[in-house]
Amino acid sequence: MNVHISPSLLSLPEAETKEWVKKVDGQVDSFHIDVMDNQFVPNYTLERFAPPFVAQLKTKSAKDVHLMTEIPSKYYNTYFEAGADLIIFHYEAVKNPGLEARAIHNFGMKAGISIKPNTPESVLDEYLDQVDLVLVMTVEPGFGGQAFLANQLPKIEALRQKAPELDIAVDGGINPDTGRQCLQAGANVLVAGNAIFNQPDPLAALDTFNRLKQH
């Protein structure tokens, strides 16, 4: 499986977001955009990462929109029009994950499904062939800068055994060390924010992540 690095824009100061996106565009596989409604999770970024802002990010790298919202389907059309390549919704937020995945695919985007730390990976068994990516949250979603939850590693291992060809992403407390652990467990997409953008030299930090592709 190819390893992908996906920097999380949530960790950037709002005023510097566009500048950094331009600076690292093409050096990363995708940009991870966290959209939160202050209902599904206790944080609000709907205004900051609204579709018009995402549309302004003219990137070579893909744009992955992670909807941490109560009714994700409300946003599929507007983020499609904004140029999103992948929409990730939460298993815990919907009644019929298969229907959500089909709705996203109907727009021509890839569909991802995410689970919180307290949700067992087994709930996804019947949907693994209906999505393009599974995102395992390795912190409780809502805020950046939290410590990595190592007890999520067995979930990654189980998912990889069940779906050898599926993209498996991890998000939360990912740095080069925890990222390596996740890759060894079977993940192939690393979402990282603070470990890149909150470092003295973000470009050097990103280079360290990109070297993990040779793991």
C-alpha positions in Angstrom: 0.0 0.0 0.0 1.2 3.5 -0.8 1.7 5.7 2.2 0.0 9.1 2.0 0.7 12.2 4.1 -2.3 14.5 4.7 -1.5 17.7 6.7 -4.4 19.0 8.8 -5.2 22.6 8.2 -6.8 22.9 11.6 -3.3 23.3 13.1 -2.5 26.4 11.1 -3.2 30.0 12.1 -6.2 31.1 10.1 -4.3 34.0 8.5 -1.5 31.8 7.4 -3.6 28.9 6.0 -3.6 29.9 2.3 0.1 30.8 2.4 1.1 27.4 3.8 -1.2 25.5 1.4 0.6 27.1 -1.5 4.0 26.4 0.1 3.5 22.7 0.5 1.1 21.9 -2.3 2.4 19.1 -4.4 4.7 17.9 -1.6 1.7 16.2 0.2 -0.8 13.7 -1.0 -3.8 15.7 0.3 -4.9 18.4 2.6 -7.1 17.4 5.5 -9.9 19.9 6.2 -11.8 19.5 9.5 -15.4 20.8 9.4 -17.1 20.9 12.8 -20.5 22.1 13.7 -20.2 22.4 17.5 -22.9 19.8 17.8 -21.4 16.5 16.8 -18.1 17.7 18.4 -17.5 20.6 20.8 -15.8 22.9 18.3 -16.9 25.1 15.4 -15.0 25.4 12.1 -17.9 25.6 9.6 -17.2 29.3 9.1 -13.4 29.0 8.8 -13.5 26.1 6.4 -16.7 26.9 4.6 -17.1 25.8 1.0 -16.1 29.2 -0.4 -12.8 29.0 1.4 -12.2 25.5 0.3 -13.0 26.6 -3.3 -10.3 29.2 -3.1 -7.6 26.5 -2.4 -6.6 25.8 -5.9 -4.3 22.8 -5.2 -2.5 20.0 -7.0 -2.8 17.9 -3.9 -6.3 16.4 -3.1 -8.7 18.1 -0.7 -10.1 15.7 1.9 -13.1 17.2 3.8 -13.7 15.5 7.2 -17.3 16.3 8.3 -17.6 16.1 12.0 -21.2 17.2 11.8 -24.6 15.8 12.9 -26.1 15.8 9.4 -23.2 15.4 7.0 -25.4 15.0 3.9 -26.3 18.7 4.2 -22.8 19.5 3.0 -22.0 17.0 0.2 -23.2 19.2 -2.6 -21.5 22.4 -1.5 -18.2 20.8 -0.8 -18.3 18.9 -4.1 -18.8 22.3 -5.8 -15.9 23.6 -3.8 -13.6 21.0 -5.3 -13.4 18.4 -2.5 -12.0 15.1 -3.7 -12.9 13.0 -0.7 -15.7 13.4 1.9 -15.3 11.6 5.2 -18.5 11.3 7.4 -18.8 9.7 10.8 -20.4 6.3 11.4 -21.9 7.7 14.7 -23.6 10.6 12.9 -25.7 8.7 10.3 -28.4 6.0 10.2 -27.4 4.3 7.0 -23.6 4.5 6.2 -24.1 2.7 2.9 -26.6 5.3 1.7 -24.2 8.1 2.7 -21.3 6.5 0.8 -23.5 6.1 -2.3 -24.6 9.8 -2.1 -21.0 10.9 -2.0 -20.0 8.6 -4.9 -22.9 10.0 -6.9 -21.2 13.4 -6.9 -18.1 11.8 -8.2 -16.1 12.1 -5.0 -14.5 9.4 -2.9 -16.3 8.4 0.3 -14.7 7.8 3.6 -16.1 6.7 7.0 -14.7 7.6 10.4 -15.1 6.1 13.8 -14.5 7.6 17.2 -12.1 5.9 19.8 -15.0 4.3 21.7 -16.6 2.8 18.5 -15.4 -0.8 17.7 -14.2 -1.3 14.2 -16.5 -4.3 13.8 -19.5 -1.9 13.2 -17.9 -1.2 9.8 -17.7 -4.8 8.6 -20.6 -4.6 6.2 -19.5 -1.2 4.7 -15.8 -1.9 4.0 -16.5 -2.7 0.4 -18.7 0.4 0.0 -16.2 3.1 1.0 -12.8 4.2 -0.3 -11.2 5.0 3.1 -11.7 4.3 6.8 -10.5 6.9 9.2 -9.7 5.7 12.7 -9.7 8.6 15.2 -6.7 8.2 17.5 -8.0 10.9 19.8 -11.5 12.1 20.7 -12.5 14.3 17.8 -13.0 18.0 18.3 -9.6 19.6 19.0 -6.0 19.3 17.8 -3.0 18.7 20.0 -4.3 15.8 22.0 -2.2 12.8 23.0 -2.3 9.7 20.7 -4.4 6.8 22.0 -2.3 3.7 21.5 -5.3 1.5 22.3 -6.6 2.2 18.8 -3.8 0.3 17.1 -5.6 -3.1 17.3 -8.5 -1.5 15.4 -6.1 -0.7 12.6 -4.7 -4.2 12.6 -8.2 -5.7 12.5 -9.3 -3.4 9.6 -6.2 -4.2 7.6 -6.8 -7.9 8.0 -10.4 -7.5 6.8 -9.7 -5.1 4.0 -6.2 -5.6 2.5 -6.6 -3.0 -0.3 -8.6 -0.3 1.6 -7.1 3.1 2.5 -6.9 3.2 6.3 -6.2 6.7 7.8 -5.4 7.8 11.3 -6.0 11.2 12.8 -5.0 12.5 16.2 -1.7 12.8 18.0 0.2 11.7 14.9 3.9 12.5 14.8 6.7 10.5 13.2 6.9 8.0 16.1 3.1 7.4 16.5 2.8 7.5 12.7 5.3 4.7 12.4 3.4 2.6 14.9 0.2 3.2 12.8 1.9 2.2 9.6 3.2 -1.0 11.2 -0.3 -1.8 12.4 -1.6 -1.4 8.8 -2.6 2.2 8.3 -1.4 3.9 5.1 -2.7 7.5 5.4 -1.3 9.7 8.1 -3.2 12.9 9.1 -0.9 15.2 11.0 -1.3 18.8 12.2 0.7 20.0 15.2 3.6 17.6 14.4 4.1 19.5 11.1 2.9 23.1 11.4 3.6 23.7 15.1 7.3 22.8 14.7 10.2 25.3 14.5 10.7 24.2 10.8 7.5 22.9 9.4 9.0 22.1 6.0 11.7 19.9 7.7 8.9 18.3 9.8 7.0 17.5 6.7 10.1 16.0 5.1 10.4 13.7 8.1 6.9 12.5 7.5 7.5 12.0 3.8 10.5 9.8 4.6 8.1 7.5 6.4 6.8 6.5 2.9 9.9 4.4 2.6 9.1 2.5 5.8 
